[in-house]
Amino acid sequence: MAPPHPRDPSTASNYEQVTVSHYAVKWNVDFEKKCIVGDVQLVLDVKQDTSEVILDTRDLAIRSVSCAFNGESKQAPYLFSQCQAINARSIVPCMDTPSVKSTYEAEVCVPVGLTCLMSAIGQGSKSSECGNQTIFSFKQPVSIPSYLLAIVVGHLERKEISDRCAVWSEPSQAEAALYEFGETEKILKVAEDLVGPYVWGRYDLVVLPATFPFGGMENPCLTFITPTLLAGDRSLVNVIAHEITHSWTGNLVTNFSWEHFWLNEGFTVFIERKIHGRMYGELERQFESESGYEESLVRTVNDVFGPDHEYTKLVQNLGGADPDEAFSSIPYEKGSALLFSIEQKIGDNARFEQFLKNYIQKYAYKTVSTEEWKEYLYDTFSDKKVILDNINWDLWLHKAGLPPKPEYDSTLMRACKDLASKWTAEGSEAPTDGEVFEKMSNSQKLAVIDAIRVNKGIFGDRMPALTATYKLDQAKNAELKFSWLMLGLETKWTPIIDASLAFALAVGRMKYCKPIYKSLFGWSATRERAVSQFKANIPNMHPITVKAIQSLLK
């Protein structure tokens, strides 16, 4: 087994000596045997003299020029991949590092009646010679890192949103998905105005089964989406803005290694909120940014890792670690907060937005490290060197814990905290009218509940009244329901137990499952039931989610 690469510990490939410029994949998806069989041809560019090509693999049975790889489709007939961060090596031998970008083409043979989609432009389909299979062809002409290789196979229905956008889902969800994501083209146009032309041709979405462990995955041409976004009121479409933004920051300009992951996610969150601001007003952008700092970043630093943990740094040391172990809101929210702070200090939003567009243009189709980004920032704002020098770069980039909080416009956040204080302030009378709460946006409602969670020590026994007044047990917005469940668990409200167990069973998104199970495991009244439910449900869960929850039992 080759040792980790000295510059990117998440790969063992010798990508600086020889690199993959193109993959030609042929896969046969066999649901009966629960495996994928195929072959791959690699086009290699030799950079330095070398006698070997080292590829990353995981759990592949490789026989000469063909390979067979074992997987499990727990909800047959349905298959989907999740290659980020270093899982592409599980389905194809490759240089599994974001530093290597390649084009690819593929032919995939699936049973008749099923549809195959990939992170590429479809080239059509044809019947196999025996007639009981369909062969789908794909081409991805834009070079991508291995983690963006993606495939989904299932009984899928397509609904058109615009001439370049469509949403795919199982037929039972088709109409709901079309409504929920009907503004995708509008969001895409706002993004193009902000950061430049969309180069990927199509922007389609596919709603995956509940076992999908993330909110979304920005696979080129085909974003994967969790069904928890189907709230019925478009209240969670900010996730779509996030995944669309990845078309520039992440997919087009890519972090050099997973130790610089914040360059993907921090930029994407920052620009996503720029899009939100252009669509709904600057106060909304300010509110979303402050919410991200207070409700996500602070909680992750203090409650998930602890303020001295390596994984609370922006630039992390992943030597010997699977990047999935470090996955959290840190690169998202700490990275976004840094960019927000820099924009504030520069004092010219329009100029900073032009910097974003120029940065993307300069590094398009390439990878970038933190130092390269910082150098370009200084080159662009050479007249602001004194301001930039006053930023504590070591604190922001290389130190653990919370960074300084930027100065947000707290107009909308104040209203949320004022309402929350009526539930938590000593001697206060709990509101009996839900009208003020009902008129708030879903993001503000979430901020109210999260503010109560921060002060839950003096919340007392008001959980039944809060639930009834705001009808939280009827919430269709998954974020709001999750926050309500967590408040109930944190205050040891026994009526919340059954609802929490049911939610964790029905929803495979790791953002929800892991904290709920952590609370259930830590409460003596629920530990035995929760452990039993989790272990019984492992065959129906995604391996990434299983691994994350199993870590709570160690």
N, C-alpha and C positions, 0 to 999 in steps of 0.2 A: 504494500500500500504506500503510495507516494505521500510525502509530508505536505502540510499546507503551504500554499504559496507565501513567500515572505511579505508581499505587499497586500495580499488579500487572503486572510486566513480562512475564508469560507470556501475556497476552491483549492484543489490540488493540481489543477491543470497547468501546463507549461505555456500559458497563453502569450507570454512575452517572446517566446521562441517561435511558436507556430500558432496561428489563429484560424478559427472557422469563419468563413465568409458566407457560406450558404449551406442549408440543410435541405435534402430531398427525402421526405418521409413517406413511407407507405405503411398504413396501419389497417389491420382487420380487427374490428371490435366484435368479440365473441361473447355475448351475454350468457349463453348456455354454460360455457366453461369459465366464465368470469375472468377473462384475460384479454390482453391485447397482444397480437402477434404482428410482426412486420419487419421492415428493414429500413435503414437510413443510409444515404450517401452523403458524405461530408466533403465540401470543397474547402481545402486547406491552403492558407497562405503562409509560407515559411518566411519568418522574419530574421531568424538567426540559424547558424549551423546547429543541427540537432539530429540525433539518431532515433528519436522517439516522439510520439504524440501521446500526451497524457490527457485523458478525458475523465470527467467526473461521472460516476454512476452510483446508483443506489438500488439494491435489490433487483438488478437486471440479470437474467440468465442469458449470457452472450455465447452464441455458437457460430464461430467463423464470421461470415458476413451477415448473418441473420441474428436477430435477438428475440427472445420471448420474455415478456415481463408480466409479473403477477400483480393484480390489483383486486379490489373488491368493490363491486357496485351493489350497495346495500338496498337500493330502491330500484331494482331492475324493472323495466328496461330504461335505465337512465345512467349516464356516465358524465362526469365533469372533472376537469383537472384543476389543480391549484399548484402552480410551479413556483410562485414566490414564497420564500426567498431562494432556497437552494434545492428545490424538489424536481426541477427539470431533469436532473440526472436519474430520476426514478423512472422516466419513460423513454429517454433517448440518451445515448452516450454523447456528451457535449462538453464544452468549456463553460461550466456553470458559474460564471462570474459576470456581473454587469459590465465589466470592462471589455467584453467581447460582444460585438454586435454583428448579426448575420441576417441575410434575407433567407426566406425558405419557401418551399413548395411542398404540397402534400397531396396524397391520394388516400382516402379512408373508405374502407368497405364496411357497410353496416347492414343489418337485416332490413328487408323491405318493410316500409311503414314507419321507419325511424328517420330522423333528420340529423345530419352532422353539421356542426358549425365550428369554425376555428378563428383564431386571431389573425385573420387574413381575408382577402377578397375571394369570394366564391367564384369558381370558374365553371360551375354547372355540375350536373350529375348524369349518370347513365346506369343502366341495368348491367349486372354481372352476366357472364356467359351462362351460368346455371339458372339465372333469373330470380333467385331467392335473396339476392343482396343488391344494394345500391352503392355505387362508387361515387363519392363526392371528391371534387378536385379544388385545390386552393393555391393561391400565390400571395406571398407577402413581399412586395418589391422594396419596402423600406426596411433597412437593417434594424433589428431589434435584439436586445439581450435575451438570453435563454429563459429568464423567468417570465417572459411575456408570451411564450409558447402556450397555447391553450386549445382545448377541445371540449366540446359538449355533444352528447348524442342522446336523443330522446324523442318522445312524441311531442313535437313542437308545432305551434301555430304562429304565423307571422302577421303582425298588424303594422301597416304603414303609418308613420308619423309625418314624414316629408320625403322629398326625392332622395335624400341621403341618410335618413334615419328610419329605423323600424324597431319594434320590440317583439321579441320572441318569448313564448311561454307555453306551458301546457295549456290545452284548450280551455280548461275550467277557469283559468286566470286571465285569458286573453283580453277580454273587454275591460276588466279592472286595471290591467297593466297599461292598456292603451290610454285610458283616462289619466292614470297616475303620472305617466311619463309623457303626457301630451305636449309639454312645453320644452321638450328636449332640443328641438331645432332653435327655438328662441334663445335658450341658454347658450347653445353652440355659437350663435351669431354674436352674442355679447362677448363671449370668450375670444372670438376671432378679432373683434374690434379692439380688445384689450391687449392681446399678446401675438397676433399675427395669423396668417392663413392656416387653415386646417389641412394637413398634408396627407391624411390617411385614407381619403376617398369616402368610405362609409363610416357612419357612427351608429352601430346597432347595439341594442341591449338584449340580454336574455335573463329572464327571471328564473333562478335556480330553485331546487328543492330547499326545504327548511334546514337541511343539514349543512348548507354552505356556511363556512365558519366566519365570514367577514361581511361587512356592509356592502362592499363592492370590490371588484377587481378590474383594474383599468386595462384589460387585454386589448391591444390595438384592433380597431374595427368592430370589436365585440365585447362590450363591458358586461361583466358578470354582476348580477344584482341579487341581493337577498330578498325573499318575499316579505320580510318584516317592513319593507318600505311601502307596502300596499296598505296605506292608512285610510284611503278612501277620500282624502281631502287635499292631496298634494303637499302635505305638511312636512314631508321628509325628502323633498326633491333637492335639498342642499347636497345630498350625497351624489346626485347626478351631476351637479355643478362641480363637485370634487373630482369625480371620475373623468368628466370631460376635460378638466384642467390638466389632468395627467397626460393628455394627448400632447402637451407641450413640456411640462415639467415632470419628468420621469420616463416617458416613452421616447420623446424627441431628444431632450437633454437629460442624461441619466447619471445618477450617482456613481462615482468611480468604483466604490465597493460598498458593502452594507454598513461599514463603519461610518459612512457619510450619508446614511439614509435620509437625514434631515433635509438634504438638498432636493430629494424627491418630494417628501411629504410636507416639510415646512413651507416651501414655495407653493405647493399645491393648495394648502389650507389658506395661505395668505391671498392668493389670486382668486380662489373660490369665494372668499369673502368680499373681494373687490367686485366680483360679478354680482354677488348678492346686493352690495351697495348700489351698483348701477341700476339694478332692477327694482329695488325696494327702498332706496334712500340710504344716505350716509349714516344716519342714526342706527339703522339696522346693522350695518357693518361694524360700527363701534360696539354695539351690544353683543353681537356674535363673537367678536374678538375678546371682549371682557369675559363673556361666559366661558369661552375656551380656556382662558387663563385660570379663572376662579374655580370652575366646576370640574374641569378635566385635569389641567396641569397640576394644580395644587393638590388635588386628591391623589393623583398618581405618584407624585413625589413623596408626599407624607404618609399615605396609607398603603400604597402598593409596594414600593421599593424601600422607602426610607431616604432621607435627604443626603446620605453619604454614599449611595449605591452607584456603581459604575454606569448602570443603565439609565441614570438620570442626567448623564452628560449628553451634549449634542453630538460630539464626535466621540465615538465609543471604541473601546478595545474589545474586539470579538475573538481574540485568539483562543482557539479551543472550544468556542461556543457556537451552537447553532443560532443563526440570526433570529429565528423564531422565538428563542428564549428571551431576547431583548425587546421583542415587539411590545409597544405600549403607545400612549399618547404623547410621550416625550418628544420624539422627532417632529410630530405634527404641531403641537401647541407651543413648545419651547422655540422651535424653528420659526413658526409664524410670529411669535411675540418678538423675536429678534428682528425680523424684517419690519414689523410694525414700528418698533422702537427706532430703527435706522431711518425709516421714512419720516417719522416725527422730527428727528434731529436734523435731517436734511432740510425739512421745512418747505418742501415743494412736491406735492403729490403727483402733479402732472409729469414733472421731470423724473420722479422715481418710477412711474409707470413706463416711461420711455426707456429707462434703464432696464426694466424687466423684459421689455420687447427686444431690446438690443442684445441683452444677455442670452436670450433664447436663440436669437438669430446667430450669434457668435458660436455657440456650443451645440447647435442643432446637429443631430446624427452622431454626436460624440458623447463621451463621459467627462465628468468634471469632479474635481476634489474640492474640499473646503478651502484650501489655500489658493487654488486657481480662482475660485469664485471671489474670494476676498481681494485678491490682486486685481481682478477686473473691476470690482467695486471701487477700489482706490484709484484706478486709472480713469474711471468714468467721472468720479467726483474729486478730481485732483484739487479743485478750488475749495473743497470742504475737508481738506486733510486734517486740520486742527479739530474739527468736529468728530471725524472718524477716529482720530487718535485718542479722544477722550472716552471712547467706548471701551469698557473693560472686556476685551476680546477673550482673554484667558478665562474669565468668569463665565462668559456666555458659552464658549465653545468647549472648554476642557475641564470645567469644574462641575462637580455634582451638585444637586439641589436646585432650589428655585432661583431664577434670575430676577433682577429688579422688575417690578410690574410697570409696564408702559402707562402713560397717562391717557386713559380712555374717556370719552364722553359718556358719563354714567346716567344720562337722563332716563333711559328705559330700564336699566338695571336697578336704579333707585326705586322705581315704582314696584318692582318685583320684591325687593328687600323690605319695602314698607309693608306690603301685604303679608309677607312671611312673618314679619315681626309681630303682627296681630295674633299670630298663632303661638309665638314662642316667648314674647316679652312677659316678664313676671307681672302678675296682676291684671293682665289684659283679658278682655272677653273675646272668645273665638268668634269670628264672623259667622253669621247664620245665613247670609245672602251670597250666592255664588255668582252674581252678575258681573262684578269687577273682574273676577278670574275668567269668566266665560268670554269676555270681550278681548282678552289678551291673545296675542299670537301663541302658537304652540311652543315656540322657543321661550317666550316669557313665562308661560305656565310651567315649563320645565324648570326655569330658573327659580320660580317661587318654591317648588318642592325641594329643589336642591339647597336653597337657602334655609329651609326648615331642617333639612338633614344636617347642615352644619351646626345648627343650634338644637339638635334633638334632645340634648340633656335636660332642657327645660320645657320640652314639648309636652311632656307628661302623658296623660291618657286621652289625648285629643284625636287619636288616629281614627276612631269611628266617626267622629263629627267631621273631620277633614274629608274622609272618604265619601260620606253622604252629601256634604255641602257641594263638593266639586265633582261628584259622580266619577271618582277616579277608578272605581272598579269596573266602569263601563268604557274606559279609554281604549280607543282603537289605535292611537298613536303608540307604537312600540316603545319609543323613548320615554314617553310620559308614564306608561304603564310600568316600565322597568324601574323608574325612579320611585314611583309609589310603592312597588314591591320592596325595594331596598330600604325605604324608610320604615316600612312595617317590620322587616326583619331586624333592622338596627334598633328598633324600639321594643323588640320582643313581643309584638302583637300577635297572639296565637291565631286569630282568624286569617292571617296572611299566609299561613303555612301551606295550605292546600293550593292556593292560587299560585304561590311561588314554585311549588313542585310541578304543577301543571304547565306553567310558563316555560320552565327549564326543560321540560320533556318535549314541548311542542316546537321550541325555537332552538336552532342549532348555532346561532350566531354567538361567537366566543365572547364578544363584548358584554352580552347579557348572561350567558350560562356560567362563565367562570366566577363573577362576583356573587351571583345568587347561590351557587353551590358552595362557595367559600363561606358565606354567611350561614347556610344550612349545616355545613359540616362543623362549624364552630359553635353551634347552639345545641346544647345537650338534648333539648326536647325534639330536635329534628335530625340529628346526625345519623342515627341508624336508618331512618326512612330514606334520607337523602343518599347515603352511600349505597343502599340497596337499589334504589331507583337508577342511580348513575351506572352501576355495574351491569344491571340488567339491560340498560339501553345502549351500552357500548357498541354492539353490532350495528346500530342504526345511526351512529354519530360519525362525524368526520374525524380522521386520525389526528389532525392538528388540534381539534377541540378536546379529544380524549386525552392527548398528551398534556395539554394545559391543565385540565381538571385533575388528572392523576397526580400532578405535581403538588396539589393541595393536600393530598393524603399521605405524603411522605413525612 
